[in-house]
Amino acid sequence: MLARRKHLYFLMMGVCIALFVLAWAVVRLWSVPAAVAMCVVAMVIPPVAAITANRRGPDDRWWDDPSGDEQSDAWWDELDGKKHRRR
């Protein structure tokens, strides 16, 4: 899942850069409003790409989920200042 999100992020950022470059190197020669519109679209892509790349997938372990390893969970609980419950 991480690799897929990473590929999607780089694809979206590549499209963003391509839009900026094409807008001001090529499209502005024919239509400045179209070039500005392309830049507005390109401006929206980076936040969407960051949200997409950093979202939690269904198989991703969240930072505070117990791992099932009692020793590891106890160590993390100690670092977080939590009381570890003994079974």
C-alpha positions as CSV (number, residue, x, y, z in Angstrom):
1,M,0.0,0.0,0.0
2,L,2.8,2.4,0.8
3,A,4.4,1.9,-2.5
4,R,1.2,2.6,-4.3
5,R,0.6,5.8,-2.4
6,K,4.2,6.9,-3.0
7,H,3.8,6.3,-6.8
8,L,0.5,8.2,-6.8
9,Y,2.2,11.1,-4.9
10,F,5.1,11.4,-7.4
11,L,2.7,11.1,-10.3
12,M,0.5,13.9,-9.0
13,M,3.6,16.1,-8.2
14,G,4.9,15.4,-11.7
15,V,1.6,16.5,-13.2
16,C,1.8,19.7,-11.1
17,I,5.2,20.6,-12.3
18,A,4.2,19.8,-15.9
19,L,1.2,22.1,-15.6
20,F,3.3,25.0,-14.3
21,V,6.0,24.5,-17.0
22,L,3.6,24.1,-19.9
23,A,1.4,27.0,-18.7
24,W,4.2,29.6,-18.7
25,A,6.4,28.1,-21.4
26,V,3.8,27.3,-24.1
27,V,0.2,28.1,-23.2
28,R,0.8,31.8,-22.2
29,L,1.8,32.5,-25.8
30,W,-1.7,31.8,-26.9
31,S,-3.8,32.5,-23.8
32,V,-2.7,34.1,-20.6
33,P,-6.1,33.3,-18.8
34,A,-5.7,29.6,-19.8
35,A,-2.1,29.7,-18.3
36,V,-3.4,31.2,-15.1
37,A,-6.2,28.6,-14.9
38,M,-3.6,25.8,-15.4
39,C,-1.5,27.3,-12.5
40,V,-4.6,27.4,-10.3
41,V,-5.2,23.7,-11.0
42,A,-1.5,23.0,-10.3
43,M,-1.7,25.0,-7.1
44,V,-4.5,22.6,-5.8
45,I,-2.6,19.4,-6.6
46,P,0.2,19.5,-3.8
47,P,-2.1,19.5,-0.8
48,V,-4.2,16.8,-2.4
49,A,-1.1,14.8,-3.1
50,A,0.1,15.2,0.5
51,I,-3.2,14.1,1.9
52,T,-3.3,11.1,-0.4
53,A,0.3,10.0,0.4
54,N,-0.2,10.4,4.2
55,R,-3.6,8.8,4.6
56,R,-3.9,5.7,6.7
57,G,-4.5,2.6,4.7
58,P,-6.7,-0.3,5.9
59,D,-3.7,-2.5,6.6
60,D,-1.5,0.2,8.2
61,R,-0.9,0.0,11.9
62,W,-1.6,3.2,13.7
63,W,1.0,4.6,16.1
64,D,-0.9,3.8,19.3
65,D,-2.4,0.5,18.4
66,P,-1.1,-2.4,20.5
67,S,1.2,-4.6,18.5
68,G,0.4,-7.8,20.5
69,D,4.0,-8.1,21.7
70,E,3.7,-7.5,25.5
71,Q,7.3,-6.5,26.0
72,S,7.2,-4.0,23.1
73,D,3.8,-2.6,24.2
74,A,5.1,-2.2,27.8
75,W,8.2,-0.4,26.5
76,W,6.1,2.0,24.4
77,D,3.7,2.6,27.2
78,E,6.6,3.4,29.5
79,L,7.9,6.0,27.0
80,D,4.4,7.5,26.7
81,G,4.0,7.6,30.4
82,K,1.1,5.2,30.4
83,K,0.6,2.5,33.0
84,H,1.0,-1.0,31.5
85,R,-1.7,-3.4,32.4
86,R,-0.5,-6.9,33.3
87,R,-2.6,-9.9,32.3
